[in-house]
Amino acid sequence: MNDAKIEEFRSILTARRDEFVAAEASTEADRAPVELDQQSVGRLSRMDALQVQAMALEQSRRRSAEIRRIDAALARIDTGDYGWCLDCDEEIGEKRLRLDPAAPFCVDCAGGR
C-alpha cells in the first residue's frame, strides 16, 4: 500500500476516533448515577432512568473498545505495520480496510475468530 493511501486511512481513523470521543463526552450525563430520591421521582421514572443509564454505559463500553481498536490501527501506521494481518503477515485487502479501517486481520484469519 502506498504512502498516500496510508495517510488517507490515517485521516479516516483520526476522524472516526474524534467522533467517538465527542460522542463519549456528550453522553456523560446519561452515565451518571441515578438519583433514588423517592420524593422527586416515581418508581417507573427511576426504572426508566436506570435503563437509560445501563444503555449509556454499554454504549460507552463499545465506544471505548472501538477507540482502542482505532488507536491500535494508528499505532500500526506509525510503526509501518498497517495493512498487514497480525496473524499471517499477509496484506489485508483494501476493500476490507475501506469497510473497517481498524481491521487487524485479513479476511481468512478473521473468519476463524
Legacy VTK file of the C-alpha trace (Angstrom):
# vtk DataFile Version 3.0
C-alpha trace
ASCII
DATASET POLYDATA
POINTS 113 float
0.000 0.000 0.000
1.422 3.370 -0.923
2.003 6.297 1.434
-0.907 8.345 0.066
-3.397 5.571 0.844
-1.928 5.038 4.281
-2.304 8.760 5.025
-5.875 8.585 3.741
-6.587 5.750 6.183
-4.870 7.717 8.976
-7.214 10.609 8.239
-10.281 8.332 8.255
-9.214 6.679 11.510
-8.477 10.001 13.193
-11.871 11.406 12.139
-13.662 8.295 13.467
-11.743 8.493 16.724
-12.711 12.152 17.121
-16.384 11.233 16.537
-16.284 8.532 19.216
-14.538 10.825 21.707
-17.116 13.569 21.069
-19.987 11.096 21.473
-18.454 9.860 24.714
-18.252 13.390 26.078
-21.797 14.266 25.016
-23.350 11.285 26.816
-21.550 11.714 30.125
-24.728 12.838 31.898
-26.578 9.690 30.793
-23.943 7.540 32.502
-24.147 9.409 35.814
-25.528 7.605 38.864
-29.311 7.673 39.055
-30.773 9.665 41.931
-33.011 7.435 44.029
-34.949 10.180 45.778
-38.496 8.815 46.057
-39.949 12.227 46.769
-38.933 13.766 43.428
-39.051 10.775 41.077
-41.585 7.970 40.866
-40.688 4.278 40.708
-41.301 3.947 36.956
-39.314 7.094 36.216
-36.386 5.694 38.221
-36.639 2.420 36.310
-36.563 4.348 33.034
-33.575 6.339 34.257
-31.775 3.136 35.270
-32.462 1.629 31.865
-31.147 4.744 30.096
-28.076 4.609 32.319
-27.468 0.909 31.558
-27.764 1.516 27.822
-25.452 4.533 28.031
-22.879 2.508 29.954
-22.960 -0.253 27.340
-22.627 2.269 24.516
-19.696 3.789 26.366
-18.056 0.380 26.719
-18.454 -0.249 22.986
-17.148 3.207 22.068
-14.130 2.675 24.321
-13.408 -0.666 22.650
-13.636 0.941 19.215
-11.345 3.789 20.288
-8.799 1.175 21.442
-9.061 -0.588 18.047
-8.539 2.726 16.255
-5.591 3.636 18.496
-4.029 0.250 17.726
-4.503 0.832 13.982
-2.928 4.299 14.251
-0.007 2.744 16.146
0.391 0.196 13.328
0.501 3.085 10.848
3.252 4.734 12.910
5.312 1.531 13.005
4.769 0.698 9.328
2.712 -2.417 10.059
-0.653 -1.054 8.937
-2.433 -3.111 6.304
-0.736 -6.357 7.265
-2.529 -9.178 9.081
-1.407 -9.667 12.682
-1.779 -13.459 12.353
-0.407 -14.475 8.967
1.543 -11.334 7.921
-0.301 -11.222 4.605
-1.569 -7.936 3.237
-5.130 -7.020 4.265
-7.238 -6.257 1.211
-8.036 -2.614 0.535
-11.759 -3.414 0.288
-11.655 -4.809 3.817
-9.820 -1.745 5.094
-12.347 0.527 3.388
-15.129 -1.253 5.310
-13.195 -1.342 8.589
-10.023 0.771 8.600
-9.104 -0.562 12.057
-9.203 -4.209 10.928
-6.141 -6.022 12.298
-6.690 -9.299 10.420
-7.188 -10.398 6.831
-10.493 -11.985 5.853
-9.160 -15.545 6.200
-7.722 -15.033 9.686
-10.731 -13.016 10.878
-13.070 -15.798 9.769
-11.735 -18.102 12.488
-12.391 -15.572 15.254
LINES 1 114
113 0 1 2 3 4 5 6 7 8 9 10 11 12 13 14 15 16 17 18 19 20 21 22 23 24 25 26 27 28 29 30 31 32 33 34 35 36 37 38 39 40 41 42 43 44 45 46 47 48 49 50 51 52 53 54 55 56 57 58 59 60 61 62 63 64 65 66 67 68 69 70 71 72 73 74 75 76 77 78 79 80 81 82 83 84 85 86 87 88 89 90 91 92 93 94 95 96 97 98 99 100 101 102 103 104 105 106 107 108 109 110 111 112
